[in-house]
Amino acid sequence: MFNDDSERPRYSVVVPFHNEQESVRELYGKIAGVMTSRFEPAEFIFIDDHSTDATARLLTELAEEDPRVISIRLKRNYGQTVALAAGFDYAAGDIIISMDGDLQHDPADIPLLLNAMEETDCDIVSGWRKRRVDNFLLRRLPSRIANILMSKLSGVDIHDFGTTFKAYKRDTIKQIRLYGEMHRFIPALASWNGATITEVPIRNIVRPGGQSHYGLSRTIRVLFDLLTIRFLIKYVTRPLHFFGPLGLMSMTAGSLIGLWLIVKKIVLGSDLFSQHGPMIVFGMVLFLAGVQLICSGLLGEVVSRTYFESQGKPIYTIEKIVSKQTSPGLNRS
């Protein structure tokens, strides 16, 4: 897209929109006001997640008025994660800032993120809605519980996984492939590659107009994604270590039940089928379930190795190479 580094923007601001016609121009004005003269060169990548209102027209007008604006309209409504992924893929800046399009994130906080990144030289600066203004029962309480679980299971010590308002170094975010509802787990996914993360408090503003696209039902999807993230971070390269212990415990329990029933038959002469029919079935189910879990782990090992080898991707991330000569065994392409 760019002929040389002098043409490449230093900053990319990525904002997904879906039916946000009330906030498009106001948000653009605030972002431009913050970035102009202070953080340049910059580009504004606005993704329209197939809105049905005037959002697409407004974004097109902004792209025609300001060469820094790039308007991308998706073919259908994919959801926030995919919209962000499209923006990250297209972004060319060395530092990429993401935020929501509903004015609940204040662009005036962008300097807080960028200053923190410069001071700490971290890979990700995440916003922290320290004082939330959402409904307590429907939004704040479920969010607090989910954030505690995410922090414990992912090992990433931040308070607010849910906010989109973050700043990323280009190399960090470009390594992460997003799908499902995974955008809130970017810090956890990045930490698996060794990324450093810090957190700064940001303002949380009452949504000025429109309707929120999030409800309590999203909490269930988040819990499933949380299990996926835990598995990806901990066991993606060794799935047998996850399924194996579970399978072994199940097989052991089934075997012990079978052994106990055999002893009762031999020593006490019990009629197993009339007295312990359900227990026999239970033991067999446990044993077979254990076999299936271990087989799932073995298949997972094969799939994992096939994936990494077919992609040609290493299972590690190199931070720095210092050498006076090229190592013959190192692929530098």
C-alpha positions as CSV (number, residue, x, y, z in Angstrom):
1,M,0.0,0.0,0.0
2,F,2.9,2.4,0.7
3,N,6.0,2.8,-1.5
4,D,8.3,3.7,1.3
5,D,8.4,4.2,5.0
6,S,8.1,8.0,4.7
7,E,4.6,7.5,3.4
8,R,3.5,5.1,6.1
9,P,1.4,6.6,8.9
10,R,2.8,6.5,12.4
11,Y,-0.7,6.1,14.0
12,S,-3.8,4.2,12.9
13,V,-7.1,4.7,14.7
14,V,-9.4,1.8,14.1
15,V,-13.1,2.3,14.9
16,P,-15.9,-0.2,14.0
17,F,-19.4,1.2,13.5
18,H,-22.8,-0.5,13.4
19,N,-25.9,1.7,13.1
20,E,-24.1,4.6,14.8
21,Q,-25.3,7.5,12.6
22,E,-25.8,9.8,15.6
23,S,-22.1,9.6,16.6
24,V,-20.2,9.3,13.4
25,R,-19.3,12.9,12.7
26,E,-19.0,13.9,16.3
27,L,-16.6,11.1,17.0
28,Y,-14.6,11.9,13.9
29,G,-14.3,15.5,14.9
30,K,-13.0,14.5,18.4
31,I,-10.5,12.0,17.0
32,A,-9.2,14.5,14.4
33,G,-9.0,17.2,17.1
34,V,-6.8,15.0,19.2
35,M,-4.5,13.5,16.5
36,T,-4.0,16.6,14.3
37,S,-0.7,18.3,14.9
38,R,0.0,16.1,18.0
39,F,0.1,12.6,16.6
40,E,0.9,12.6,13.0
41,P,1.1,11.2,10.3
42,A,-2.1,9.3,11.1
43,E,-4.9,7.5,9.4
44,F,-8.5,6.9,10.6
45,I,-9.8,3.5,9.6
46,F,-13.6,3.4,10.0
47,I,-15.3,0.0,9.5
48,D,-19.0,-0.1,8.7
49,D,-20.2,-3.5,9.9
50,H,-23.0,-3.4,7.3
51,S,-25.2,-0.8,9.0
52,T,-28.8,-0.3,7.9
53,D,-29.0,3.4,8.8
54,A,-27.0,6.4,7.4
55,T,-23.7,5.3,8.9
56,A,-22.3,4.1,5.5
57,R,-23.2,7.3,3.8
58,L,-21.6,9.4,6.5
59,L,-18.4,7.4,6.5
60,T,-18.2,7.7,2.7
61,E,-18.6,11.5,3.0
62,L,-15.8,11.7,5.6
63,A,-13.5,9.6,3.4
64,E,-14.1,12.0,0.5
65,E,-13.5,15.1,2.8
66,D,-10.4,13.9,4.7
67,P,-7.7,11.9,3.0
68,R,-6.7,10.4,6.4
69,V,-10.1,8.7,6.6
70,I,-10.4,5.2,5.1
71,S,-14.0,3.8,5.1
72,I,-14.4,0.1,4.8
73,R,-17.9,-1.5,4.6
74,L,-18.3,-5.2,5.3
75,K,-20.4,-7.4,3.0
76,R,-22.7,-8.3,5.9
77,N,-23.0,-7.8,9.7
78,Y,-20.2,-10.0,11.1
79,G,-19.9,-8.5,14.6
80,Q,-17.4,-6.4,16.4
81,T,-14.6,-8.9,16.5
82,V,-14.5,-9.4,12.7
83,A,-14.9,-5.6,12.1
84,L,-11.9,-5.0,14.3
85,A,-9.9,-7.7,12.6
86,A,-10.6,-6.1,9.2
87,G,-9.4,-2.7,10.6
88,F,-6.3,-4.3,12.1
89,D,-5.5,-6.1,8.8
90,Y,-5.8,-2.8,6.8
91,A,-4.0,-0.6,9.4
92,A,-0.5,0.5,8.4
93,G,0.5,2.5,11.4
94,D,3.4,1.6,13.8
95,I,0.9,2.1,16.6
96,I,-2.7,1.1,16.2
97,I,-5.4,2.5,18.5
98,S,-8.9,0.9,18.6
99,M,-12.0,2.3,20.2
100,D,-15.8,1.9,20.0
101,G,-17.9,4.1,17.6
102,D,-20.7,5.0,20.1
103,L,-18.9,7.9,21.9
104,Q,-18.6,5.9,25.2
105,H,-14.8,6.2,24.7
106,D,-13.4,9.7,24.9
107,P,-10.8,10.3,22.2
108,A,-9.3,12.9,24.6
109,D,-7.9,9.8,26.5
110,I,-5.8,8.7,23.4
111,P,-2.7,10.6,24.7
112,L,-3.0,8.7,28.0
113,L,-2.6,5.4,26.1
114,L,0.2,6.7,23.8
115,N,2.2,8.3,26.7
116,A,2.0,5.1,28.7
117,M,3.2,3.1,25.7
118,E,6.2,5.4,25.3
119,E,7.1,5.5,29.0
120,T,6.9,1.8,29.6
121,D,7.8,0.6,26.1
122,C,5.1,-2.1,26.4
123,D,3.3,-3.8,23.5
124,I,-0.3,-3.1,24.6
125,V,-1.8,-0.4,26.6
126,S,-5.3,-1.3,27.7
127,G,-7.9,1.2,28.9
128,W,-9.5,0.6,32.3
129,R,-13.0,1.9,32.9
130,K,-12.3,2.4,36.6
131,R,-15.6,4.2,37.3
132,R,-18.2,2.6,35.1
133,V,-21.6,4.3,34.4
134,D,-23.4,1.2,33.1
135,N,-26.4,-0.5,34.8
136,F,-25.0,-2.4,37.8
137,L,-27.0,-5.7,37.5
138,L,-27.0,-6.0,33.8
139,R,-23.5,-4.7,32.9
140,R,-21.2,-3.9,35.7
141,L,-21.7,-7.0,38.0
142,P,-21.4,-9.6,35.1
143,S,-18.5,-7.6,33.7
144,R,-16.7,-7.6,37.1
145,I,-17.1,-11.3,37.5
146,A,-16.0,-12.0,34.0
147,N,-12.9,-9.8,34.3
148,I,-11.9,-11.6,37.5
149,L,-12.3,-15.0,35.8
150,M,-10.4,-13.8,32.7
151,S,-7.5,-12.5,34.8
152,K,-7.2,-15.7,36.8
153,L,-7.5,-18.1,33.9
154,S,-5.3,-16.1,31.5
155,G,-2.7,-15.0,33.9
156,V,-2.9,-11.4,32.6
157,D,-3.2,-9.0,35.5
158,I,-5.5,-6.3,34.2
159,H,-8.9,-5.1,35.4
160,D,-10.9,-4.5,32.2
161,F,-10.7,-7.0,29.4
162,G,-14.0,-5.9,27.8
163,T,-13.1,-2.4,26.6
164,T,-12.1,-2.0,23.0
165,F,-10.1,1.2,23.8
166,K,-6.5,0.0,23.5
167,A,-3.2,0.9,21.8
168,Y,-1.1,-1.8,20.2
169,K,2.3,-2.0,18.6
170,R,1.9,-3.0,15.0
171,D,3.9,-6.2,15.3
172,T,1.9,-7.4,18.3
173,I,-1.6,-7.0,16.9
174,K,-0.6,-8.3,13.4
175,Q,0.3,-11.6,14.9
176,I,-3.1,-12.3,16.4
177,R,-6.0,-13.8,14.3
178,L,-9.4,-12.9,15.6
179,Y,-12.7,-14.8,15.4
180,G,-15.9,-15.4,17.4
181,E,-16.0,-12.9,20.2
182,M,-12.3,-12.9,20.8
183,H,-11.5,-9.2,20.6
184,R,-11.8,-8.8,24.4
185,F,-9.2,-11.5,24.9
186,I,-6.5,-9.9,22.8
187,P,-4.3,-9.2,25.8
188,A,-4.5,-12.8,26.8
189,L,-3.7,-14.0,23.3
190,A,-0.8,-11.5,23.0
191,S,0.6,-12.6,26.3
192,W,1.0,-16.1,25.0
193,N,3.4,-14.6,22.5
194,G,5.3,-12.8,25.2
195,A,3.7,-9.4,24.8
196,T,4.0,-6.9,27.7
197,I,0.8,-5.2,28.8
198,T,0.0,-2.2,30.9
199,E,-3.3,-0.6,31.9
200,V,-4.4,3.1,32.3
201,P,-7.6,4.4,33.7
202,I,-9.9,6.0,31.1
203,R,-13.3,7.8,31.3
204,N,-16.5,5.8,30.8
205,I,-19.2,8.1,29.3
206,V,-22.9,7.5,29.2
207,R,-23.9,6.5,25.7
208,P,-25.3,9.8,24.3
209,G,-27.6,8.3,21.6
210,G,-28.7,5.1,19.9
211,Q,-29.1,1.7,21.4
212,S,-26.5,-0.5,23.0
213,H,-25.9,-3.7,21.0
214,Y,-24.9,-5.7,24.0
215,G,-27.1,-7.5,26.5
216,L,-26.9,-10.0,29.3
217,S,-27.0,-12.9,26.8
218,R,-23.5,-11.9,25.7
219,T,-22.2,-13.1,29.1
220,I,-22.9,-16.7,28.1
221,R,-20.9,-16.4,24.9
222,V,-18.0,-14.7,26.8
223,L,-17.9,-17.7,29.2
224,F,-17.5,-20.1,26.3
225,D,-14.8,-17.9,24.7
226,L,-13.1,-17.8,28.1
227,L,-12.8,-21.6,28.1
228,T,-11.5,-21.5,24.6
229,I,-8.9,-18.9,25.5
230,R,-7.8,-20.9,28.5
231,F,-7.3,-24.0,26.3
232,L,-5.5,-22.0,23.6
233,I,-3.1,-20.3,26.0
234,K,-2.3,-23.4,28.1
235,Y,-2.8,-26.4,25.9
236,V,-2.8,-25.5,22.2
237,T,0.6,-27.1,21.6
238,R,0.0,-30.0,24.0
239,P,-3.7,-31.0,24.0
240,L,-3.0,-34.4,25.4
241,H,-1.9,-32.7,28.6
242,F,-5.5,-31.4,28.9
243,F,-7.5,-34.5,27.8
244,G,-5.1,-37.1,29.2
245,P,-5.5,-36.5,32.9
246,L,-9.3,-36.3,32.6
247,G,-9.3,-39.5,30.5
248,L,-6.9,-41.3,32.9
249,M,-9.1,-40.4,36.0
250,S,-12.2,-41.5,34.2
251,M,-10.6,-44.8,33.2
252,T,-9.2,-45.4,36.7
253,A,-12.6,-44.7,38.3
254,G,-14.3,-47.1,35.8
255,S,-11.6,-49.8,36.4
256,L,-11.9,-49.5,40.2
257,I,-15.7,-49.9,40.0
258,G,-15.2,-53.0,37.9
259,L,-12.6,-54.4,40.2
260,W,-14.9,-53.8,43.2
261,L,-17.7,-55.6,41.6
262,I,-15.5,-58.5,40.6
263,V,-14.3,-58.8,44.2
264,K,-17.9,-58.8,45.5
265,K,-18.8,-61.5,43.0
266,I,-15.8,-63.8,43.9
267,V,-15.8,-63.2,47.7
268,L,-19.4,-62.6,48.5
269,G,-21.0,-64.4,45.6
270,S,-23.2,-61.4,44.8
271,D,-25.5,-61.5,41.7
272,L,-24.0,-58.6,39.9
273,F,-26.6,-58.1,37.2
274,S,-29.6,-58.2,39.6
275,Q,-28.0,-56.2,42.4
276,H,-25.5,-53.9,40.7
277,G,-26.8,-53.5,37.1
278,P,-26.7,-49.7,37.2
279,M,-23.2,-49.7,38.8
280,I,-21.9,-52.0,36.0
281,V,-23.2,-49.6,33.4
282,F,-21.8,-46.6,35.2
283,G,-18.3,-48.2,35.4
284,M,-18.3,-49.1,31.7
285,V,-19.4,-45.6,30.8
286,L,-16.6,-44.1,32.8
287,F,-14.0,-46.4,31.3
288,L,-15.2,-45.7,27.7
289,A,-15.3,-42.0,28.4
290,G,-11.7,-42.1,29.5
291,V,-10.7,-43.9,26.4
292,Q,-12.5,-41.3,24.3
293,L,-10.8,-38.4,26.1
294,I,-7.3,-39.9,25.7
295,C,-8.1,-40.5,22.0
296,S,-9.3,-36.9,21.7
297,G,-6.0,-35.7,23.2
298,L,-4.0,-37.8,20.7
299,L,-6.0,-36.5,17.8
300,G,-5.5,-33.0,19.1
301,E,-1.8,-33.6,19.2
302,V,-1.8,-34.6,15.5
303,V,-4.0,-31.7,14.5
304,S,-1.9,-29.2,16.4
305,R,1.3,-30.4,14.8
306,T,-0.3,-30.5,11.4
307,Y,-1.5,-26.9,11.8
308,F,1.8,-25.5,12.8
309,E,3.7,-27.4,10.2
310,S,1.3,-26.6,7.4
311,Q,1.3,-22.9,8.3
312,G,5.0,-22.8,8.4
313,K,4.8,-20.8,11.7
314,P,7.1,-21.3,14.7
315,I,5.5,-21.8,18.1
316,Y,7.6,-19.1,19.5
317,T,8.1,-15.3,19.1
318,I,11.6,-13.8,19.0
319,E,12.0,-10.5,20.7
320,K,15.5,-9.6,19.5
321,I,18.5,-11.1,17.6
322,V,22.0,-9.8,18.2
323,S,24.7,-11.3,16.1
324,K,27.8,-10.2,14.1
325,Q,27.2,-12.8,11.5
326,T,24.2,-14.6,10.1
327,S,23.5,-18.0,11.7
328,P,23.3,-20.6,9.0
329,G,20.5,-22.4,10.8
330,L,18.3,-19.3,11.1
331,N,15.7,-18.5,8.5
332,R,15.8,-14.7,8.1
333,S,13.3,-14.4,5.2
